Amino acid sequence: MEEKDLFDLFREGSESLSEQPTIDSWKRLETRLASARETKKKRRSMPLQLMVVGATVALLITAGVVNWVVAREHEARLKSQKQFENLLFLADKWSASEGNVVDELVFDTLKASRDTKILRGVKQIKFKDVRVQMDTFLLENKGKYISFSTKNQVYTLKNVGNSAFLFVAPDGSIVRLRKSSEIAFTLSFGEGQVFLYRKS
């Protein structure tokens, strides 16, 4: 007996298969295929809809958080600007004296940028009209906060009352400034002596 190729066997077997499905069978098959396509479409569209909804919710939450952060930053800048404006009364020449010692303090307003102003102070201590000490410092609006810096320390404005200003350094040292009238203010460092400055 001659060995037949597998393909020859299939070819010979297929000639005997000539049965045609009925029209009802075709209709049932088409209905089942259409139903399967619809189910597949629904399965695909549901995750897509969920992804769109999720992305929209995430976008709204992100926009809300960004808006909140920007609003808080703007509020902090406005507060800092108002506090700095309350300190602009210092832009003048002031002096405090005790016996033969005269403490002169001169503040000038500098413009660092369009919105930012800096108060530069020069402090001179004189004994019988001879200068024995000179210091410079800056009061600056940094946008969100106000700093008071000397040659060896930086203080940040922490608390503001009607006419009182409290500056605190990272090491905990304190500078208090209190406006007592339009022509006088007091200045104290820590719990030390209080200096009364008057307009010169």
Phi and psi in degrees as GROMACS dihedral restraints (atoms count N, CA, C in turn):
[ dihedral_restraints ]
;  ai    aj    ak    al  type     phi  dphi    fc
    3     4     5     6     1   -80.5    20    10
    4     5     6     7     1   135.2    20    10
    6     7     8     9     1   -76.3    20    10
    7     8     9    10     1   134.6    20    10
    9    10    11    12     1  -105.0    20    10
   10    11    12    13     1   145.6    20    10
   12    13    14    15     1   -71.7    20    10
   13    14    15    16     1   146.6    20    10
   15    16    17    18     1   -57.5    20    10
   16    17    18    19     1   -38.3    20    10
   18    19    20    21     1   -67.8    20    10
   19    20    21    22     1   -34.6    20    10
   21    22    23    24     1   -64.9    20    10
   22    23    24    25     1   -40.4    20    10
   24    25    26    27     1   -61.0    20    10
   25    26    27    28     1   -44.3    20    10
   27    28    29    30     1   -62.6    20    10
   28    29    30    31     1   -42.8    20    10
   30    31    32    33     1   -62.6    20    10
   31    32    33    34     1   -44.5    20    10
   33    34    35    36     1   -66.1    20    10
   34    35    36    37     1   -38.6    20    10
   36    37    38    39     1   -70.8    20    10
   37    38    39    40     1   -30.0    20    10
   39    40    41    42     1   -73.1    20    10
   40    41    42    43     1   -25.0    20    10
   42    43    44    45     1   -67.0    20    10
   43    44    45    46     1   -28.4    20    10
   45    46    47    48     1   -84.0    20    10
   46    47    48    49     1   -10.5    20    10
   48    49    50    51     1   -96.3    20    10
   49    50    51    52     1    99.7    20    10
   51    52    53    54     1  -132.8    20    10
   52    53    54    55     1    24.2    20    10
   54    55    56    57     1   -77.6    20    10
   55    56    57    58     1   134.0    20    10
   57    58    59    60     1  -105.8    20    10
   58    59    60    61     1   134.5    20    10
   60    61    62    63     1   -69.4    20    10
   61    62    63    64     1   154.1    20    10
   63    64    65    66     1   -76.5    20    10
   64    65    66    67     1   166.8    20    10
   66    67    68    69     1   -63.8    20    10
   67    68    69    70     1   -39.1    20    10
   69    70    71    72     1   -62.5    20    10
   70    71    72    73     1   -38.0    20    10
   72    73    74    75     1   -63.3    20    10
   73    74    75    76     1   -44.4    20    10
   75    76    77    78     1   -59.4    20    10
   76    77    78    79     1   -43.7    20    10
   78    79    80    81     1   -63.3    20    10
   79    80    81    82     1   -43.4    20    10
   81    82    83    84     1   -62.9    20    10
   82    83    84    85     1   -41.2    20    10
   84    85    86    87     1   -63.7    20    10
   85    86    87    88     1   -44.0    20    10
   87    88    89    90     1   -63.4    20    10
   88    89    90    91     1   -40.0    20    10
   90    91    92    93     1   -63.7    20    10
   91    92    93    94     1   -43.5    20    10
   93    94    95    96     1   -65.1    20    10
   94    95    96    97     1   -40.7    20    10
   96    97    98    99     1   -65.8    20    10
   97    98    99   100     1   -41.4    20    10
   99   100   101   102     1   -63.7    20    10
  100   101   102   103     1   -41.8    20    10
  102   103   104   105     1   -63.2    20    10
  103   104   105   106     1   -41.4    20    10
  105   106   107   108     1   -64.8    20    10
  106   107   108   109     1   -38.8    20    10
  108   109   110   111     1   -64.2    20    10
  109   110   111   112     1   -42.7    20    10
  111   112   113   114     1   -62.5    20    10
  112   113   114   115     1   -44.2    20    10
  114   115   116   117     1   -61.8    20    10
  115   116   117   118     1   -41.4    20    10
  117   118   119   120     1   -64.7    20    10
  118   119   120   121     1   -41.4    20    10
  120   121   122   123     1   -61.4    20    10
  121   122   123   124     1   -44.1    20    10
  123   124   125   126     1   -62.6    20    10
  124   125   126   127     1   -41.9    20    10
  126   127   128   129     1   -63.6    20    10
  127   128   129   130     1   -38.9    20    10
  129   130   131   132     1   -71.0    20    10
  130   131   132   133     1   -42.1    20    10
  132   133   134   135     1   -72.5    20    10
  133   134   135   136     1   -28.9    20    10
  135   136   137   138     1   -64.4    20    10
  136   137   138   139     1   -50.9    20    10
  138   139   140   141     1   -62.4    20    10
  139   140   141   142     1   -35.0    20    10
  141   142   143   144     1   -64.2    20    10
  142   143   144   145     1   -43.3    20    10
  144   145   146   147     1   -63.6    20    10
  145   146   147   148     1   -42.4    20    10
  147   148   149   150     1   -63.1    20    10
  148   149   150   151     1   -39.1    20    10
  150   151   152   153     1   -65.4    20    10
  151   152   153   154     1   -40.8    20    10
  153   154   155   156     1   -64.6    20    10
  154   155   156   157     1   -45.1    20    10
  156   157   158   159     1   -62.9    20    10
  157   158   159   160     1   -44.9    20    10
  159   160   161   162     1   -61.4    20    10
  160   161   162   163     1   -43.2    20    10
  162   163   164   165     1   -64.8    20    10
  163   164   165   166     1   -39.1    20    10
  165   166   167   168     1   -65.1    20    10
  166   167   168   169     1   -44.6    20    10
  168   169   170   171     1   -62.8    20    10
  169   170   171   172     1   -44.1    20    10
  171   172   173   174     1   -61.9    20    10
  172   173   174   175     1   -40.5    20    10
  174   175   176   177     1   -64.7    20    10
  175   176   177   178     1   -42.6    20    10
  177   178   179   180     1   -64.4    20    10
  178   179   180   181     1   -41.9    20    10
  180   181   182   183     1   -64.2    20    10
  181   182   183   184     1   -44.4    20    10
  183   184   185   186     1   -61.4    20    10
  184   185   186   187     1   -43.7    20    10
  186   187   188   189     1   -62.9    20    10
  187   188   189   190     1   -39.6    20    10
  189   190   191   192     1   -63.7    20    10
  190   191   192   193     1   -44.2    20    10
  192   193   194   195     1   -65.1    20    10
  193   194   195   196     1   -44.3    20    10
  195   196   197   198     1   -61.9    20    10
  196   197   198   199     1   -43.1    20    10
  198   199   200   201     1   -61.4    20    10
  199   200   201   202     1   -42.2    20    10
  201   202   203   204     1   -63.5    20    10
  202   203   204   205     1   -44.8    20    10
  204   205   206   207     1   -64.6    20    10
  205   206   207   208     1   -43.7    20    10
  207   208   209   210     1   -64.9    20    10
  208   209   210   211     1   -40.9    20    10
  210   211   212   213     1   -63.9    20    10
  211   212   213   214     1   -42.2    20    10
  213   214   215   216     1   -65.5    20    10
  214   215   216   217     1   -39.8    20    10
  216   217   218   219     1   -65.2    20    10
  217   218   219   220     1   -42.2    20    10
  219   220   221   222     1   -63.5    20    10
  220   221   222   223     1   -41.9    20    10
  222   223   224   225     1   -62.4    20    10
  223   224   225   226     1   -42.7    20    10
  225   226   227   228     1   -63.6    20    10
  226   227   228   229     1   -39.4    20    10
  228   229   230   231     1   -65.8    20    10
  229   230   231   232     1   -42.3    20    10
  231   232   233   234     1   -63.5    20    10
  232   233   234   235     1   -42.1    20    10
  234   235   236   237     1   -62.7    20    10
  235   236   237   238     1   -45.3    20    10
  237   238   239   240     1   -63.5    20    10
  238   239   240   241     1   -40.0    20    10
  240   241   242   243     1   -64.3    20    10
  241   242   243   244     1   -42.3    20    10
  243   244   245   246     1   -65.0    20    10
  244   245   246   247     1   -42.2    20    10
  246   247   248   249     1   -62.9    20    10
  247   248   249   250     1   -40.3    20    10
  249   250   251   252     1   -65.8    20    10
  250   251   252   253     1   -39.6    20    10
  252   253   254   255     1   -60.8    20    10
  253   254   255   256     1   -34.6    20    10
  255   256   257   258     1   -67.1    20    10
  256   257   258   259     1   -22.4    20    10
  258   259   260   261     1   -89.1    20    10
  259   260   261   262     1    -9.2    20    10
  261   262   263   264     1   -66.5    20    10
  262   263   264   265     1   -12.6    20    10
  264   265   266   267     1   -60.7    20    10
  265   266   267   268     1   -20.9    20    10
  267   268   269   270     1   -70.1    20    10
  268   269   270   271     1   -19.2    20    10
  270   271   272   273     1   -66.9    20    10
  271   272   273   274     1    83.6    20    10
  273   274   275   276     1  -171.5    20    10
  274   275   276   277     1  -171.0    20    10
  276   277   278   279     1  -108.6    20    10
  277   278   279   280     1   128.8    20    10
  279   280   281   282     1  -127.9    20    10
  280   281   282   283     1   155.3    20    10
  282   283   284   285     1  -148.6    20    10
  283   284   285   286     1   150.1    20    10
  285   286   287   288     1  -132.9    20    10
  286   287   288   289     1   138.0    20    10
  288   289   290   291     1  -135.8    20    10
  289   290   291   292     1   148.5    20    10
  291   292   293   294     1  -146.2    20    10
  292   293   294   295     1   105.7    20    10
  294   295   296   297     1    65.9    20    10
  295   296   297   298     1  -125.9    20    10
  297   298   299   300     1   -87.3    20    10
  298   299   300   301     1    -1.2    20    10
  300   301   302   303     1   -98.7    20    10
  301   302   303   304     1   126.5    20    10
  303   304   305   306     1  -119.4    20    10
  304   305   306   307     1   128.7    20    10
  306   307   308   309     1  -109.9    20    10
  307   308   309   310     1   110.2    20    10
  309   310   311   312     1  -104.0    20    10
  310   311   312   313     1   137.6    20    10
  312   313   314   315     1  -133.1    20    10
  313   314   315   316     1   121.1    20    10
  315   316   317   318     1  -122.6    20    10
  316   317   318   319     1   124.5    20    10
  318   319   320   321     1  -109.4    20    10
  319   320   321   322     1   132.2    20    10
  321   322   323   324     1  -118.6    20    10
  322   323   324   325     1   145.4    20    10
  324   325   326   327     1   -92.1    20    10
  325   326   327   328     1   125.4    20    10
  327   328   329   330     1  -110.8    20    10
  328   329   330   331     1   149.6    20    10
  330   331   332   333     1  -109.0    20    10
  331   332   333   334     1   109.4    20    10
  333   334   335   336     1   -80.9    20    10
  334   335   336   337     1   -38.8    20    10
  336   337   338   339     1  -149.7    20    10
  337   338   339   340     1  -171.3    20    10
  339   340   341   342     1   -59.8    20    10
  340   341   342   343     1   -41.0    20    10
  342   343   344   345     1  -100.8    20    10
  343   344   345   346     1   -19.1    20    10
  345   346   347   348     1  -100.0    20    10
  346   347   348   349     1   131.8    20    10
  348   349   350   351     1  -119.1    20    10
  349   350   351   352     1   150.0    20    10
  351   352   353   354     1  -127.3    20    10
  352   353   354   355     1   137.3    20    10
  354   355   356   357     1   -98.8    20    10
  355   356   357   358     1   117.8    20    10
  357   358   359   360     1  -101.9    20    10
  358   359   360   361     1   128.7    20    10
  360   361   362   363     1  -113.2    20    10
  361   362   363   364     1   141.6    20    10
  363   364   365   366     1  -123.5    20    10
  364   365   366   367     1   124.0    20    10
  366   367   368   369     1  -114.1    20    10
  367   368   369   370     1   125.6    20    10
  369   370   371   372     1  -123.6    20    10
  370   371   372   373     1   131.3    20    10
  372   373   374   375     1  -109.4    20    10
  373   374   375   376     1   125.1    20    10
  375   376   377   378     1  -119.0    20    10
  376   377   378   379     1   141.3    20    10
  378   379   380   381     1  -118.3    20    10
  379   380   381   382     1   113.5    20    10
  381   382   383   384     1    52.7    20    10
  382   383   384   385     1    50.9    20    10
  384   385   386   387     1    63.7    20    10
  385   386   387   388     1    13.7    20    10
  387   388   389   390     1  -109.8    20    10
  388   389   390   391     1   123.5    20    10
  390   391   392   393     1   -69.6    20    10
  391   392   393   394     1   124.6    20    10
  393   394   395   396     1  -109.5    20    10
  394   395   396   397     1   -17.4    20    10
  396   397   398   399     1  -156.5    20    10
  397   398   399   400     1   143.5    20    10
  399   400   401   402     1  -141.2    20    10
  400   401   402   403     1   129.7    20    10
  402   403   404   405     1  -131.0    20    10
  403   404   405   406     1   150.6    20    10
  405   406   407   408     1  -124.4    20    10
  406   407   408   409     1   151.9    20    10
  408   409   410   411     1  -155.5    20    10
  409   410   411   412     1   166.2    20    10
  411   412   413   414     1  -127.7    20    10
  412   413   414   415     1   139.5    20    10
  414   415   416   417     1  -109.5    20    10
  415   416   417   418     1   118.0    20    10
  417   418   419   420     1  -134.6    20    10
  418   419   420   421     1   135.8    20    10
  420   421   422   423     1   -84.6    20    10
  421   422   423   424     1   111.2    20    10
  423   424   425   426     1   -91.0    20    10
  424   425   426   427     1     9.7    20    10
  426   427   428   429     1   103.3    20    10
  427   428   429   430     1   -68.7    20    10
  429   430   431   432     1   -96.1    20    10
  430   431   432   433     1   -15.8    20    10
  432   433   434   435     1  -151.4    20    10
  433   434   435   436     1   168.0    20    10
  435   436   437   438     1  -113.8    20    10
  436   437   438   439     1   133.4    20    10
  438   439   440   441     1  -115.4    20    10
  439   440   441   442     1   149.6    20    10
  441   442   443   444     1  -122.7    20    10
  442   443   444   445     1   111.0    20    10
  444   445   446   447     1  -120.4    20    10
  445   446   447   448     1   135.4    20    10
  447   448   449   450     1  -110.8    20    10
  448   449   450   451     1  -175.0    20    10
  450   451   452   453     1   -66.3    20    10
  451   452   453   454     1   -24.5    20    10
  453   454   455   456     1  -126.1    20    10
  454   455   456   457     1     7.8    20    10
  456   457   458   459     1  -155.4    20    10
  457   458   459   460     1   146.6    20    10
  459   460   461   462     1  -120.7    20    10
  460   461   462   463     1   126.8    20    10
  462   463   464   465     1  -111.8    20    10
  463   464   465   466     1   148.3    20    10
  465   466   467   468     1  -117.2    20    10
  466   467   468   469     1   136.5    20    10
  468   469   470   471     1   -68.0    20    10
  469   470   471   472     1   119.8    20    10
  471   472   473   474     1  -108.0    20    10
  472   473   474   475     1   -37.2    20    10
  474   475   476   477     1  -139.8    20    10
  475   476   477   478     1   136.6    20    10
  477   478   479   480     1  -130.0    20    10
  478   479   480   481     1   128.5    20    10
  480   481   482   483     1  -104.7    20    10
  481   482   483   484     1  -158.9    20    10
  483   484   485   486     1   -61.0    20    10
  484   485   486   487     1   -44.4    20    10
  486   487   488   489     1  -140.7    20    10
  487   488   489   490     1    18.9    20    10
  489   490   491   492     1  -117.5    20    10
  490   491   492   493     1   139.4    20    10
  492   493   494   495     1  -130.1    20    10
  493   494   495   496     1   129.5    20    10
  495   496   497   498     1  -116.8    20    10
  496   497   498   499     1   119.7    20    10
  498   499   500   501     1  -108.8    20    10
  499   500   501   502     1   135.6    20    10
  501   502   503   504     1  -126.5    20    10
  502   503   504   505     1   134.9    20    10
  504   505   506   507     1   -93.0    20    10
  505   506   507   508     1   162.4    20    10
  507   508   509   510     1   -57.8    20    10
  508   509   510   511     1   -29.7    20    10
  510   511   512   513     1   -83.3    20    10
  511   512   513   514     1     1.8    20    10
  513   514   515   516     1    94.7    20    10
  514   515   516   517     1    -6.7    20    10
  516   517   518   519     1   -69.6    20    10
  517   518   519   520     1   152.7    20    10
  519   520   521   522     1  -127.0    20    10
  520   521   522   523     1   143.5    20    10
  522   523   524   525     1  -124.5    20    10
  523   524   525   526     1   127.2    20    10
  525   526   527   528     1  -113.0    20    10
  526   527   528   529     1   134.0    20    10
  528   529   530   531     1  -128.2    20    10
  529   530   531   532     1   129.3    20    10
  531   532   533   534     1  -133.2    20    10
  532   533   534   535     1   124.1    20    10
  534   535   536   537     1   -83.4    20    10
  535   536   537   538     1   115.3    20    10
  537   538   539   540     1   -93.7    20    10
  538   539   540   541     1   -26.1    20    10
  540   541   542   543     1  -162.9    20    10
  541   542   543   544     1  -176.8    20    10
  543   544   545   546     1   -69.0    20    10
  544   545   546   547     1   -19.6    20    10
  546   547   548   549     1  -115.3    20    10
  547   548   549   550     1     8.0    20    10
  549   550   551   552     1  -152.5    20    10
  550   551   552   553     1   148.3    20    10
  552   553   554   555     1  -149.6    20    10
  553   554   555   556     1   159.3    20    10
  555   556   557   558     1  -112.7    20    10
  556   557   558   559     1   150.3    20    10
  558   559   560   561     1  -136.8    20    10
  559   560   561   562     1   131.2    20    10
  561   562   563   564     1  -139.4    20    10
  562   563   564   565     1   145.9    20    10
  564   565   566   567     1  -109.5    20    10
  565   566   567   568     1   114.2    20    10
  567   568   569   570     1    62.4    20    10
  568   569   570   571     1  -137.4    20    10
  570   571   572   573     1   -97.1    20    10
  571   572   573   574     1    13.1    20    10
  573   574   575   576     1   -76.4    20    10
  574   575   576   577     1  -160.4    20    10
  576   577   578   579     1   -65.1    20    10
  577   578   579   580     1   145.6    20    10
  579   580   581   582     1   -98.8    20    10
  580   581   582   583     1   127.6    20    10
  582   583   584   585     1  -102.8    20    10
  583   584   585   586     1   130.8    20    10
  585   586   587   588     1  -102.3    20    10
  586   587   588   589     1   117.1    20    10
  588   589   590   591     1  -105.5    20    10
  589   590   591   592     1   138.0    20    10
  591   592   593   594     1  -122.9    20    10
  592   593   594   595     1   154.2    20    10
  594   595   596   597     1   -63.6    20    10
  595   596   597   598     1   135.9    20    10
